[in-house]
C-alpha cells in the first residue's frame, strides 16, 4: 500500500503547477476538510447524510466551475474492483460540497453544468508492467459497458499510474476538446 498522503501531495503539487490559474480544492489542503459527493442536487440541512455517496480527493474548477474530479487510490497493486466502484459513484453525483475549516462550505450543483466533468483515477505505480497494461485494457472494457451519456455527470474518465498523472490527464482533456486557455 502506497502512502496516501504522499500520493495526494504529489498529485496536488503537479496539478497546482499545471492549473496555476484555476481553483483547486484538495482534501486536507488550504483549509479544505472534505469534498463530499451527493446523489441529489437539493440538499436539506440535517438530512444530507441520506444523500451522501462518497468523497473525492481533489476538485479542479475552470472559471469557477467544476471541471475535473481526481480520485486517488493508494492500494497497490490496485485491484480492478477498487477502480470500478469509483465510476458509478461519480456518475450519479449530483452535487459536491466542499467542507472548509473556519469558512462557509461551498456547494456545486452538477446538474446545472453546461459540460459534464472529467474524472481522473490515480493509482500507485504498479510493480509489474503487466498490471499497468491491465489498466489500458480495463479502461477500454469499462467504456464498453458503462454508458456515460445516460444519467451521468461524468463526461469521460481515465486511469493513471501516479508517475503518468499529467500526461494521461492531458490526453483526457485533449480527447474531450477542452481548452484551458478560454
VEXSE-417900 format. One record per residue (C-alpha): residue in one letter; x, y, z. Coordinates in steps of 0.001 Angstrom, whole numbers, plus 524288, in hexadecimal, padded with zeros to 5 digits. Layout:
% VEXSE-417900
+------+-------+-------+-------+
| resn |    c1 |    c2 |    c3 |
+------+-------+-------+-------+
|    A |     X |     Y |     Z |
...
+------+-------+-------+-------+
% end
This chain:
% VEXSE-417900
+------+-------+-------+-------+
| resn |    c1 |    c2 |    c3 |
+------+-------+-------+-------+
|    X | 80000 | 80000 | 80000 |
|    X | 80575 | 80D2C | 7FC09 |
|    X | 8053D | 8189D | 8056B |
|    X | 7F8A8 | 81FEE | 80246 |
|    X | 7FDA2 | 82CD8 | 807C7 |
|    X | 809BF | 82C4E | 7FF2B |
|    X | 8017B | 828F1 | 7F355 |
|    X | 7F7FD | 83417 | 7F5FB |
|    X | 80343 | 83DA1 | 7F819 |
|    X | 809C3 | 83989 | 7EB54 |
|    X | 7FD5F | 83A49 | 7E322 |
|    X | 7F91E | 8471F | 7E968 |
|    X | 8067A | 84D1C | 7E6D3 |
|    X | 8064A | 848CF | 7D88F |
|    X | 7F865 | 84DBA | 7D694 |
|    X | 7FBA1 | 85AB2 | 7DD3C |
|    X | 80674 | 85CED | 7D354 |
|    X | 7FE43 | 8584B | 7C7DF |
|    X | 7F20C | 85FF8 | 7CBB3 |
|    X | 7F8D8 | 86BAD | 7D1D2 |
|    X | 7EDCF | 87502 | 7CE08 |
|    X | 7E2A6 | 86C33 | 7D26A |
|    X | 7DCCD | 86910 | 7DFB1 |
|    X | 7E083 | 85BDE | 7E554 |
|    X | 7D9FF | 8562C | 7F15B |
|    X | 7E16F | 84AFB | 7F781 |
|    X | 7DD65 | 8435F | 80373 |
|    X | 7E671 | 84745 | 80E9A |
|    X | 7EC3A | 85333 | 807BB |
|    X | 7E9D8 | 861C4 | 809B9 |
|    X | 7DED9 | 86015 | 81386 |
|    X | 7D745 | 855FC | 80B97 |
|    X | 7D27A | 84B19 | 81470 |
|    X | 7CAFD | 8429F | 80AE2 |
|    X | 7C52B | 842AF | 7FD44 |
|    X | 7B847 | 83B86 | 7FEBD |
|    X | 7B065 | 83592 | 7F39B |
|    X | 7A182 | 8355B | 7F41D |
|    X | 797CF | 82EBB | 7EB07 |
|    X | 78DEC | 839DC | 7EC07 |
|    X | 78F60 | 8481A | 7E7FF |
|    X | 7864A | 84D76 | 7F282 |
|    X | 78C1B | 84B0E | 7FFE9 |
|    X | 78401 | 84D52 | 80C0B |
|    X | 78BC4 | 850B5 | 8184A |
|    X | 78B8D | 845C9 | 8227B |
|    X | 7876F | 83BFA | 817F3 |
|    X | 79381 | 83C7E | 80F63 |
|    X | 79906 | 82F94 | 81465 |
|    X | 78E16 | 82884 | 80D59 |
|    X | 79360 | 82D0D | 8003A |
|    X | 7A1F6 | 82C21 | 802F7 |
|    X | 7A822 | 8220E | 7F9FB |
|    X | 7B69D | 82455 | 7FBE1 |
|    X | 7C1EB | 82DB4 | 7FB82 |
|    X | 7CBBC | 831BA | 7F14A |
|    X | 7D9F2 | 83568 | 7F36D |
|    X | 7DB89 | 84144 | 7EA8B |
|    X | 7D24C | 84A3F | 7E31B |
|    X | 7D760 | 85395 | 7D8B2 |
|    X | 7CF1E | 85F28 | 7D475 |
|    X | 7D087 | 865A9 | 7C735 |
|    X | 7CB01 | 87371 | 7C767 |
|    X | 7C4FF | 87044 | 7D4C7 |
|    X | 7BD9C | 8648D | 7CF48 |
|    X | 7C091 | 8564B | 7D2D8 |
|    X | 7C85C | 8509F | 7C7A3 |
|    X | 7D0E6 | 8456B | 7CC96 |
|    X | 7CF25 | 83C0B | 7D7D2 |
|    X | 7DB09 | 83446 | 7DC47 |
|    X | 7D9FA | 82808 | 7E47F |
|    X | 7E671 | 82271 | 7EA2E |
|    X | 7E726 | 8140D | 7EDD5 |
|    X | 7F2DD | 81065 | 7F630 |
|    X | 7F138 | 801A3 | 7F578 |
|    X | 7FB38 | 7FB18 | 7ECDA |
|    X | 7FB20 | 7F29A | 7E574 |
|    X | 7EDF0 | 7F8C2 | 7E308 |
|    X | 7E2CF | 7EF0E | 7E161 |
|    X | 7D967 | 7F1FD | 7D62E |
|    X | 7CE11 | 7F18C | 7DFDB |
|    X | 7D382 | 7FD90 | 7E6D9 |
|    X | 7D3BE | 80520 | 7DA1D |
|    X | 7C68D | 8004E | 7D55C |
|    X | 7BF72 | 804BC | 7E1A0 |
|    X | 7C3B6 | 812D1 | 7DFCA |
|    X | 7BD8C | 81433 | 7D25D |
|    X | 7AF04 | 8127C | 7D572 |
|    X | 7B005 | 81A80 | 7E1F3 |
|    X | 7B598 | 825F7 | 7DA5B |
|    X | 7ABF1 | 823FD | 7CF3F |
|    X | 7A005 | 8258D | 7D812 |
|    X | 7A5BA | 830F1 | 7DFBE |
|    X | 79C81 | 83C84 | 7DECE |
|    X | 7A359 | 845EC | 7E808 |
|    X | 7B06C | 847A2 | 7EEB6 |
|    X | 7B23E | 84E9C | 7FBA5 |
|    X | 7BF88 | 853F9 | 7FF5D |
|    X | 7C012 | 8538D | 80E40 |
|    X | 7C996 | 85DEF | 812F6 |
|    X | 7CF5D | 86132 | 8202D |
|    X | 7CBDC | 86EB7 | 82527 |
|    X | 7C48F | 87265 | 818C4 |
|    X | 7B753 | 8702A | 812A5 |
|    X | 7B5F9 | 86347 | 80B7A |
|    X | 7B4A4 | 86411 | 7FCC4 |
|    X | 7AAA4 | 85C58 | 7F4EA |
|    X | 7AB81 | 85980 | 7E671 |
|    X | 79F4A | 854AB | 7DF68 |
|    X | 7A419 | 84C03 | 7D45E |
|    X | 796E0 | 84AFD | 7CDA0 |
|    X | 7981D | 8595A | 7CA09 |
|    X | 7A526 | 857A7 | 7C30A |
|    X | 7A5A5 | 85A1C | 7B468 |
|    X | 7B07D | 85010 | 7B328 |
|    X | 7B1AE | 843AA | 7BAEA |
|    X | 7BDD5 | 84188 | 7C330 |
|    X | 7C9D4 | 83968 | 7C065 |
|    X | 7CE35 | 82EFE | 7CA0C |
|    X | 7DC5F | 82B26 | 7CC06 |
|    X | 7DF1A | 81F2A | 7D452 |
|    X | 7ED29 | 81F0C | 7D931 |
|    X | 7F320 | 81271 | 7DE32 |
|    X | 800C2 | 80F47 | 7E35B |
|    X | 80B12 | 80B77 | 7D986 |
|    X | 80936 | 7FCEC | 7D7D4 |
|    X | 814AC | 7F3E6 | 7DA3B |
|    X | 811B7 | 7EBDF | 7CE38 |
|    X | 81085 | 7F15D | 7C087 |
|    X | 80607 | 7E714 | 7BE69 |
|    X | 7FD8E | 7EDD1 | 7C8A3 |
|    X | 7FEEC | 7FAFE | 7C1D6 |
|    X | 7FB41 | 7F4A4 | 7B4E2 |
|    X | 7EF2B | 7EF93 | 7BBCA |
|    X | 7EAE2 | 7FDB5 | 7BE5D |
|    X | 7EACD | 80090 | 7AFC6 |
|    X | 7E2BA | 7F44D | 7ADA2 |
|    X | 7D98E | 7F797 | 7B8EE |
|    X | 7D7D5 | 8057A | 7B40C |
|    X | 7D344 | 80038 | 7A6F0 |
|    X | 7CA53 | 7F5FD | 7AD00 |
|    X | 7C43A | 7FFA3 | 7B694 |
|    X | 7C134 | 808A8 | 7AB1E |
|    X | 7BA5A | 7FD59 | 7A469 |
|    X | 7B113 | 7FA93 | 7AFA4 |
|    X | 7AF55 | 807CF | 7B637 |
|    X | 7A662 | 81178 | 7AF7D |
|    X | 7AB40 | 81F0C | 7B2F1 |
|    X | 7A077 | 82573 | 7AAEF |
|    X | 79528 | 8211C | 7B37C |
|    X | 79345 | 826DD | 7C11A |
|    X | 7A1AD | 829C5 | 7C2A7 |
|    X | 7A898 | 83642 | 7C66B |
|    X | 7B585 | 83061 | 7C201 |
|    X | 7B908 | 83389 | 7B3F6 |
|    X | 7C4FF | 82ACE | 7B34B |
|    X | 7CEF7 | 82436 | 7BC15 |
|    X | 7DCC7 | 81F03 | 7BC47 |
|    X | 7E4E1 | 8162F | 7C50A |
|    X | 7F2D4 | 81AAE | 7C7A5 |
|    X | 7FE63 | 814F9 | 7CEF2 |
|    X | 80373 | 82044 | 7D738 |
|    X | 80FD7 | 8223D | 7CF3B |
|    X | 80758 | 82465 | 7C31B |
|    X | 7FD1C | 82D29 | 7C971 |
|    X | 7FF82 | 8395E | 7C14B |
|    X | 8016E | 832DE | 7B3E0 |
|    X | 7F53D | 82A7E | 7B596 |
|    X | 7ED77 | 83626 | 7BAC2 |
|    X | 7F20C | 83E5C | 7AF2F |
|    X | 7ED7F | 83399 | 7A601 |
|    X | 7E04E | 8332E | 7ACF4 |
|    X | 7DEC0 | 841E4 | 7AB48 |
|    X | 7E321 | 8418C | 79D0F |
|    X | 7DA51 | 835F4 | 799F2 |
|    X | 7CECC | 83E13 | 79EAD |
|    X | 7D2C8 | 84A3E | 7970E |
|    X | 7D3CF | 8529A | 7A332 |
|    X | 7DBD7 | 85EE7 | 7A257 |
|    X | 7E1F5 | 863C2 | 7AEDE |
|    X | 7E4D3 | 87130 | 7A95D |
|    X | 7D6AF | 87553 | 7A717 |
+------+-------+-------+-------+
% end
